[in-house]
Structure formats: C-alpha cells, structure tokens
Amino acid sequence: MSELGINGQVVTKRINNKTYIILKGNPGLRQVLRGTRYLASNPKIIKFAIGTQSVNRTIAKGGIVTLLITIPLSVVDIILQDSVTVGKIVGTISTDIAKVLVSAGIGSLAAMAIGAVTTLAAGPLIAAIFVGIAASVALESLDQKYGITDKLIKAIDDELNSLYNKTIGEFVRGIRQIEAVLEYQIRNGLPVGRGIFY
C-alpha cells in the first residue's frame, strides 16, 4: 500500500495469452514498481501480492507457514496433557490441516471475488486476510460446537484399540495363559512345560 498509495489502482489484462498487471497512477512516485506494466508472474508483483495470481501464491505460502507452526504446537500441547494417544495426535493434526486448507481456500475465493469487482491493488489481499481469519474462527467454533475433532480422535482410538486387541493383545493373552499354566505346574510339582512345549 505504501508503494502504490492507499488508492493504488491495478488492472489485470490478458494480452497474447499472457496476463499482465497494469499499474495506474504516477510511476515516478513509486520506489520499486517504476514500470506501468508487469507480467503477473514477475517476482516484484508476486512479492507485493498484487493481482489474484500473486495473492493466491501468498495464501499458499501463508497456509504452509501456518501448518509448520500449528502442527508442532498442537503436538507439544497434546504431549503436555495427561492422556496422550496416537488418536489424539493424528485426529488433532488432521482437523488442524483441514481447517487451514478450508480457510485458505475461502480466503482465495474472497480475493478472486474482490479482484473481479475492484481495481484497488490491496483489495484482494485485504479480503483474503480478513475472510480467511473469519473462516478459521468460524471453523474452530463449529469444531467446538459439534466436537468434530473429539469424534475423530475417538474413532481413531477405537480403531487402534480394536487392531491392538486383534494382534498384540491376542499375543499377550496367549503368553499370559502359558505363564499361568507354567506357574500351576511349578506349584503342584508337575513336569514344567508338559502340554505346552512337549
């Protein structure tokens, strides 16, 4: 906004199958973007997040950064709690990823919608930020209200417990039965291991 002025105007034009960003206003007043026309893929345009293509790249980068911050914090938070389960870690991370992706998608749609109706340079990015934040707050509220994360955690834990009981649990129960037979044979002076090993 400081580079283009608060009312900086931008027009997107397609010429010869290439998308151009055309900057309105006095180019002499700009410090970095001195030209009047840039390809939408120009690094300067992308850096300043001008145009919906650049805003979408910025949203994607922001989503990745959010995930890189959110996932470790969620894991640390879960580990510091009393009851840590694989289901809790996987369920929480899964819903965190879903919330970030949906919020980024909604923010991107808002940026495209605003970019289609206004030539204000900062409009799409501002819309993406505010709508994305509102979407993430709404998704968190829905999650708290309907307990989506908790239901997912329970489903994962139930499935893992069932799998454990069918595999390792079955093996452990077999070992305990063998121990019980061996203890009985030892206490009663019977040949140890008869009926099990020979």
C-alpha positions in Angstrom: 0.0 0.0 0.0 2.9 2.4 0.7 4.4 1.6 -2.7 1.2 2.2 -4.7 -0.6 4.6 -2.4 -3.7 3.7 -0.4 -5.8 4.2 -3.6 -3.3 2.4 -5.9 -5.2 1.1 -8.9 -4.4 -2.1 -10.7 -5.9 -3.6 -13.8 -5.3 -7.1 -15.0 -5.2 -7.6 -18.8 -4.7 -10.7 -20.9 -2.6 -10.0 -24.0 -1.3 -12.7 -26.3 -2.1 -15.4 -23.8 -0.1 -13.7 -21.1 -1.6 -12.0 -18.0 -0.3 -8.5 -17.3 -0.7 -6.3 -14.3 -1.1 -2.7 -15.3 -0.4 -0.1 -12.5 -2.3 3.2 -12.7 -1.0 6.4 -11.3 2.2 8.3 -11.4 5.1 5.8 -11.8 7.6 8.5 -10.6 6.2 8.4 -7.1 6.9 4.7 -6.7 10.1 3.4 -5.3 10.2 -0.2 -6.5 7.5 -0.6 -9.1 8.6 2.1 -11.5 7.0 0.5 -14.6 3.4 0.7 -15.6 3.0 -2.9 -16.9 4.4 -6.2 -15.5 3.7 -9.8 -16.2 1.6 -11.4 -13.4 4.4 -13.8 -12.8 7.0 -11.0 -12.3 8.8 -11.5 -8.9 8.2 -7.9 -7.9 4.4 -8.3 -8.5 4.4 -11.6 -6.6 6.4 -10.0 -3.7 3.9 -7.2 -3.4 1.0 -9.7 -3.7 -0.6 -7.6 -6.5 -3.3 -9.4 -8.5 -5.2 -12.5 -7.7 -2.5 -14.8 -9.0 0.0 -13.3 -6.6 -2.5 -13.3 -3.8 -3.1 -17.0 -4.3 0.6 -17.7 -4.1 0.8 -15.6 -1.0 -2.1 -17.5 0.5 -0.5 -20.9 -0.3 2.8 -19.8 1.3 0.9 -18.5 4.3 -1.0 -21.8 4.6 2.3 -23.7 4.6 3.8 -21.4 7.3 0.6 -21.8 9.3 0.8 -25.6 9.2 4.5 -25.5 10.1 3.6 -23.5 13.2 0.3 -25.1 14.1 1.3 -28.8 13.9 4.3 -28.7 16.2 2.3 -26.5 18.7 -0.6 -29.0 18.6 1.8 -31.9 19.2 3.5 -30.2 22.1 0.2 -29.3 23.6 -1.0 -32.9 23.4 2.2 -34.2 24.9 2.0 -31.9 27.9 -1.5 -33.2 28.6 -2.0 -36.2 30.9 -3.5 -38.6 28.4 -1.6 -38.8 25.1 -2.9 -41.2 22.5 -2.0 -41.7 18.8 -5.6 -41.0 18.0 -5.4 -37.6 19.8 -2.3 -36.6 17.9 -3.5 -37.9 14.5 -7.0 -36.6 15.0 -5.9 -33.1 16.1 -3.4 -32.7 13.3 -5.9 -33.9 10.7 -8.5 -31.4 11.7 -5.9 -28.6 12.0 -4.8 -29.3 8.4 -8.4 -29.4 7.2 -9.2 -26.1 8.9 -6.1 -24.4 7.4 -6.9 -25.7 3.9 -10.5 -24.7 4.0 -9.7 -21.2 5.4 -7.1 -20.7 2.7 -9.5 -21.8 0.0 -12.2 -19.4 1.3 -9.7 -16.6 1.5 -8.6 -17.3 -2.0 -12.2 -17.2 -3.3 -12.7 -13.9 -1.5 -9.6 -12.5 -3.1 -10.7 -13.5 -6.6 -14.2 -12.1 -6.0 -12.9 -8.8 -4.7 -10.3 -8.7 -7.5 -13.1 -9.1 -10.1 -15.1 -6.2 -8.8 -12.4 -3.6 -7.8 -9.2 -2.3 -9.2 -7.9 -1.4 -5.8 -4.4 -3.0 -5.5 -4.6 -4.0 -1.9 -8.3 -5.1 -2.1 -7.8 -8.8 -2.9 -5.1 -9.3 -0.3 -7.0 -7.5 2.4 -10.2 -9.5 1.6 -8.2 -12.8 1.7 -6.7 -12.0 5.1 -9.9 -10.9 6.8 -12.2 -13.5 5.2 -9.5 -16.2 5.8 -9.3 -15.2 9.5 -13.1 -15.1 9.8 -13.4 -18.6 8.2 -10.8 -20.1 10.5 -12.6 -18.6 13.6 -15.9 -20.0 12.2 -14.4 -23.4 11.6 -12.9 -23.5 15.1 -16.3 -22.5 16.5 -18.1 -25.3 14.6 -15.5 -27.8 15.7 -16.1 -26.8 19.3 -19.8 -26.9 18.9 -20.1 -30.2 17.2 -17.0 -31.9 18.6 -15.6 -32.9 15.3 -12.1 -33.3 16.4 -13.1 -35.2 19.5 -15.3 -37.6 17.4 -12.4 -38.2 15.0 -10.0 -38.8 18.0 -12.4 -41.3 19.5 -12.9 -43.1 16.1 -9.1 -43.4 15.6 -8.6 -44.6 19.2 -11.4 -47.2 18.9 -10.0 -48.5 15.7 -6.4 -48.7 17.1 -7.7 -50.4 20.2 -9.6 -52.9 18.1 -6.5 -53.5 16.0 -4.3 -53.9 19.1 -6.7 -56.4 20.6 -6.7 -58.5 17.4 -2.9 -58.5 17.1 -0.6 -57.7 20.0 -3.4 -58.1 22.6 -4.1 -61.6 21.3 -0.4 -62.5 21.6 -0.1 -61.0 25.1 -3.2 -63.0 26.2 -1.6 -66.2 24.8 1.7 -65.5 26.7 -0.2 -64.9 30.0 -2.1 -68.3 29.5 1.3 -70.0 29.1 2.6 -68.3 32.2 -0.4 -69.3 34.2 0.0 -73.0 33.2 3.7 -72.9 34.0 3.1 -71.4 37.4 0.4 -74.0 38.1 2.8 -76.8 37.1 5.6 -75.4 39.3 3.4 -75.0 42.4 1.9 -78.5 42.0 5.2 -80.4 41.3 4.1 -81.3 37.8 6.6 -81.6 34.9 7.1 -78.0 33.8 6.1 -77.3 30.2 4.3 -80.6 29.6 1.3 -80.0 27.3 2.9 -76.7 26.1 6.4 -77.4 24.8 6.3 -81.3 24.8 
